[in-house]
Amino acid sequence: MSDKTLIKGARILGAEAADILVENGVITAVGAGAGADSTGAVVVEAAGLIALPGFVDLHTHLRQPGREDAETILSGSQAAAVGGYTAVLAMANTNPVTDTAEAAERVLDLGVAAGYVDVQPVGAVTKGLEGHELAELGLMARSRAAVRVFSDDGKCVHDARVMRRALEYVKAFGGVVSQHAQDPSLAPYGSACCHEGEISGQLGLPGWPGIAEEVIVARDVMLARHTGSRVHIAHVSTAGSVEVVRWAKSQGIDVTCEVTPHHLILTTDELLGYDPTYKVNPPLRPAEDVQALRAALADGTIDAVATDHAPHAKHDKDHAFVDAAFGMLGLETALSVVVTTMVETGLLDWAGVARVLSVNPARIAGLDGHGLEIAVGAPANLTLVDPSAKVTVDRDASVSLSRNNPWHGRELTGAVHATFLRGKATVMEGKLV
Amino acid sequence: MKKHLLSIDDVTVDDIHALFETAAEMHDVQRRDVKKLPALRGKTVINLFFEDSTRTRSSFEIAGKWLSADVINLSAKGSSTSKGESLRDTVLTVTAMGIDGLVMRHSASGAAQQVAGWLRQESSTIPVINAGDGTHEHPTQALLDAYTLTRRLGSLEGRHIAIVGDLTHSRVFRSGVKCLTKLGAEVTVVAPPTLMPSGITAWSKDAGFATSYDVDAVLPTADAVMMLRVQKERMSGGYFPTAREYTVGYGLTRSRLGLLKEGTPILHPGPMNRGLEIAPEAADAASSAVLDQVSAGVAIRMSVLYHLLAGPSAAATTGE
């Protein structure tokens, strides 16, 4: 394989067409004349395509180790590449939990072996995600995996004292705690299965009220202020959470947050058929929340889109709604959802898409080689997007091992055409290379 | 009539009247020496109960047997589901035995609807009768309650019916209010705020019924009162402080009987917590309809089984 690639005529962040020359994984020329010396280069015709920095997912469940029937680091990496990603953060709620340096290095190594995206492990905040004792945060940070993001995702670090200590402790190595904001006394794990509101009241489903998220967000921004540390709020889902974060940022508190693609479009209306495909944590919210989340993503209150890609074996969804597993797929469709909800509506331009899918998440996670300007000297982590493609999602076409795909049958706009990880094409014409 | 009875949403007013008409005929069977009718001879009905039940299961069992169906009770609790089998697999296994009707109870809201969806995917024609799904619906209970009231009051058009108790956790309420408002009744539901389902102030308007926290204000105009069971576990959940306080606030006590118009029917789906939500004087009052509800239950379930498994609509079911 050639170590020289010429991407011809791509619109960088939606600007005028330009060429991008990549040699040995690094961008060596950008602009109209970049293709002058293309001898021996693989030429990628990119007329009409948008060039963006490769996407970074702050929130992916790869299920390995423990549930390799639902997803593996390899299959999840492939799904990520198809979705335009060049780096993903692999959540710690595997079995065993990623709560030691050894476990983190194992995830890192499996990611390198897969070779489709950089797989950066997230470390657990507490041992076994149990919320009581801090996991070996420092050893994970010092390991080869250089863990910087810590999360008990799936569970909330609900004890304020433990959260305070975690925030203080990670300051020593520039870490961040990504909080799954769910007060379990207001929204019990397991039973609280859908947004508490008119629809849950009518369907007789145990509700997961927005305040169960908002009280934790409010508490944690105050803890971040008190400790002078950095907190990240995973998957914000309500207008109230957004208001709190907006206020906290105005006070100079070091807080960032993410929204999932599904919370940008799907609403509680999906629950009427009791289809567990739409069971997710935090739950789908009413349309008013969806609108508030879009507005907050547009104005920068929400920093990033993160998928919360949560593959599940079919038999773990074939239960009664309250008994079925939480979560839905997201990696392969995230860009299309962002284009459909944010670009087509005029809320974000392509620089904005780069910001929420790449630049900000890379900065939050501390991934130096990702989310960079497409400029000479930068690692060639790139995604080419067809901005006007109409895609009808087919769950059986997914490269994920799972099929809990809420997007099946929906028409979305925008498609990933190609993905490059340090100059190496992982995806071409929408297909894995 | 639709193929399944999953929710009161599945039946029209005409369907309800047709079910009542058949139920009235079936009701007479209960007083005969020989109770068997041949309507479902050769048909097999499975009562698949994932949740404990004595009265509903035996009511369905008697209903099926008096129609000459072979009725088999399957208690799924503690069997396959505890081994981790999915609900879909459990139900498809049972229905693959070649049965003609599935009566199902499950502790999870929506379970019957999900099962009907899976059967549709498998192109199965077996009707599903919801015998209670979590805190969602219990349509045969609603039908038997409305039938009992119709026999007492005649048409329910414009009649004021109070439903009092733990609304949040009640499938009897959710089905009942739909059925009664369909039949033209004015319904007021009464509960402490902690036992009102989320969002009810908004959706009650669309659904056409009223809500109240004040049972004493509602009872004087009621033409019937339905008391709901209150589970003592709700106290540990913080829904109300003590049983004593609940009784004083929301129970149908002896003194509250005086607020009711003469002869106002008193209903309770059972099992009753005597002394908590209903005083013995109310449960045993001459106007109490509690035992009528039980006998009506058999008649209504015979009617439902007949219509879905043997009636003209069984052959001619069109929609889902």
Interface residues (C-beta under 8 A of the other chain):
Chain A: E196 G197 E198 I199 S200 G201 Q202 L203 G204 L205 G207 P209 G273 Y274 D275 P276 H315 D316 D318 H319 A320 F321 V322 D323
Chain B: S86 L87 R88 D89 H106 A108 S109 G110 A111 Q113 Q114 G117 W118 D133 G134 T135 H136 E137 T168 R171 R174 P197 S198 G199 I200 A202 W203
